[in-house]
Amino acid sequence: MSGIAHHLVKRGIEATHEKYRSGSFQASQDAEDNKTFGHPNVVAAALAITAIVYFLAVTAIQYVYGGVVATLTMVESPTAIAVTKSSPQSDEVDAPLLSADEKKPSPTEPELFYVKTKPITSKIRTTIKHLVAEAGPWSRFRGLQVAVLYHFAHQMVFQLFTFLLGHGMLAQSFAAIASAVVLSRFQMLWTHVVISAPSEKKWYRRFPTIDDGKKILLPTAVWALTEQVAIYVPVTLLYTFDLAGYDWNPAEFGKYSDMQLKSAMLASFAVLMSGIVTVVLLVIPAHVTLKRVQASLLSEDTDTIVPFDRTFGGKVQPEVVGGKGVVSMLDAWRTFDWAARFRLVALYAKIVAIQFALTFAFVLVAVFEVRMINGDYILY
């Protein structure tokens, strides 16, 4: 679908450019040509503004839902409420008549039950509502300054590594992994800013120590490696099935037989599914593990904005009592129960659906803008 949309936009831009160069907008041309493309500059400006708004909207959705809300989902530990069940009193209206001795309270203690509360991150709406109530309307963009600086620094470090190692695919993969490892403390700072309760302490005064930074080098490297695997698997299948050699222009589909088209569609589906499976089975577990290890290194004097078990079910002991002060990678994933895993995957599915719907809506807006400005102009 994206390939078709890209083709249509490309053909439209090429048609605009060609007609503009050929002078088709001169008044001496026939009425049909004037009707076809009468306002090229207005069309270009409208599409440019629409593209900018679309980019900002998609970026905001990805940051708020895929960044902030997803991170809180990864670290939240649902709390439990203690509920007592007392034995019935003998002095009730409907109780039988008893003697004074029989009416004395029973020495038996009341039964105690623990009921888990519904997680705050069970829904996007409840998560945003909680953030706004605790930290204000702009809290949904918490950590944005750190994120911008991190991505800028990551790009600079990545470019440095590619300059030293070359621009081959393997070299770029190594550069991406190395960049993530080099900036691991910066990324942990973002996690701490996102999961912590509102504080007057500035973000640049909350940088993790070098010793804490050493503890997340391996989880960061593993996560960055899984991301590269998620790229290599679909790309490898893409070339294995020779899908790169197909002309995906819909106007050229006629030169392929029905069998070729069906094979290409099945192969494309296999490539898509390989990417999804790799992300679900490798990238998401590695990402969850990394975030939970980072969260375990949050300063003891810093409160979290969502319920968070710093002991990870008793598996983490503070360094002051002889413990390591950090959760292991294996325990970080094991303590993330299946309910939380399904909740996180459902969140990612909602994000994809929202972005797909937003993309479709903006394509319709772009087509509407072109038709409103140029009358019966059709992209073909």
JOJOKA-V926303 format. One record per residue. RES is the residue in one letter. PSI is psi in whole degrees, 0 to 359 (none if undefined). Layout:
BEGIN
[[RES,PSI] [RES,PSI]]
END
This chain:
BEGIN
[[M,317] [S,326] [G,320] [I,316] [A,319] [H,319] [H,317] [L,315] [V,317] [K,316] [R,323] [G,317] [I,317] [E,320] [A,319] [T,312] [H,318] [E,316] [K,326] [Y,317] [R,326] [S,358] [G,30] [S,355] [F,9] [Q,150] [A,339] [S,349] [Q,162] [D,166] [A,327] [E,317] [D,322] [N,326] [K,328] [T,313] [F,83] [G,340] [H,69] [P,322] [N,322] [V,318] [V,314] [A,318] [A,317] [A,316] [L,324] [A,316] [I,318] [T,319] [A,321] [I,315] [V,319] [Y,315] [F,316] [L,321] [A,314] [V,319] [T,318] [A,317] [I,316] [Q,322] [Y,310] [V,309] [Y,312] [G,342] [G,290] [V,304] [V,319] [A,319] [T,318] [L,324] [T,323] [M,331] [V,346] [E,137] [S,108] [P,136] [T,166] [A,140] [I,133] [A,128] [V,128] [T,147] [K,108] [S,153] [S,149] [P,141] [Q,146] [S,351] [D,21] [E,162] [V,318] [D,3] [A,149] [P,158] [L,125] [L,162] [S,169] [A,322] [D,323] [E,337] [K,357] [K,144] [P,142] [S,139] [P,352] [T,132] [E,149] [P,151] [E,145] [L,128] [F,150] [Y,125] [V,121] [K,134] [T,159] [K,131] [P,145] [I,324] [T,18] [S,334] [K,151] [I,317] [R,315] [T,327] [T,312] [I,319] [K,319] [H,317] [L,315] [V,320] [A,325] [E,326] [A,8] [G,169] [P,332] [W,2] [S,341] [R,341] [F,23] [R,140] [G,7] [L,320] [Q,315] [V,320] [A,317] [V,314] [L,322] [Y,313] [H,325] [F,314] [A,321] [H,319] [Q,320] [M,314] [V,320] [F,316] [Q,325] [L,315] [F,320] [T,328] [F,323] [L,326] [L,341] [G,177] [H,17] [G,164] [M,315] [L,320] [A,320] [Q,326] [S,315] [F,321] [A,321] [A,318] [I,313] [A,321] [S,318] [A,320] [V,316] [V,322] [L,23] [S,323] [R,324] [F,318] [Q,323] [M,326] [L,316] [W,316] [T,316] [H,321] [V,320] [V,318] [I,349] [S,155] [A,160] [P,136] [S,149] [E,350] [K,127] [K,151] [W,326] [Y,353] [R,6] [R,20] [F,134] [P,152] [T,165] [I,321] [D,318] [D,326] [G,325] [K,331] [K,347] [I,7] [L,312] [L,311] [P,324] [T,316] [A,319] [V,316] [W,314] [A,324] [L,318] [T,325] [E,321] [Q,324] [V,321] [A,340] [I,317] [Y,321] [V,306] [P,321] [V,319] [T,316] [L,326] [L,315] [Y,332] [T,319] [F,1] [D,36] [L,337] [A,339] [G,354] [Y,146] [D,107] [W,13] [N,119] [P,331] [A,343] [E,3] [F,336] [G,338] [K,355] [Y,148] [S,166] [D,322] [M,320] [Q,318] [L,318] [K,319] [S,319] [A,321] [M,317] [L,318] [A,320] [S,319] [F,320] [A,320] [V,315] [L,314] [M,325] [S,321] [G,316] [I,314] [V,318] [T,319] [V,315] [V,319] [L,338] [L,304] [V,311] [I,312] [P,320] [A,321] [H,316] [V,315] [T,314] [L,312] [K,322] [R,325] [V,317] [Q,317] [A,327] [S,342] [L,9] [L,139] [S,141] [E,332] [D,9] [T,122] [D,156] [T,155] [I,346] [V,156] [P,133] [F,122] [D,103] [R,339] [T,350] [F,54] [G,30] [G,8] [K,350] [V,129] [Q,138] [P,154] [E,333] [V,339] [V,17] [G,2] [G,177] [K,337] [G,10] [V,144] [V,145] [S,161] [M,318] [L,315] [D,328] [A,321] [W,320] [R,323] [T,355] [F,93] [D,172] [W,327] [A,319] [A,324] [R,314] [F,323] [R,320] [L,315] [V,321] [A,323] [L,314] [Y,323] [A,321] [K,321] [I,316] [V,317] [A,318] [I,316] [Q,323] [F,314] [A,321] [L,318] [T,315] [F,318] [A,319] [F,328] [V,317] [L,320] [V,317] [A,316] [V,319] [F,318] [E,315] [V,316] [R,325] [M,323] [I,323] [N,17] [G,241] [D,20] [Y,133] [I,138] [L,115] [Y,none]]
END
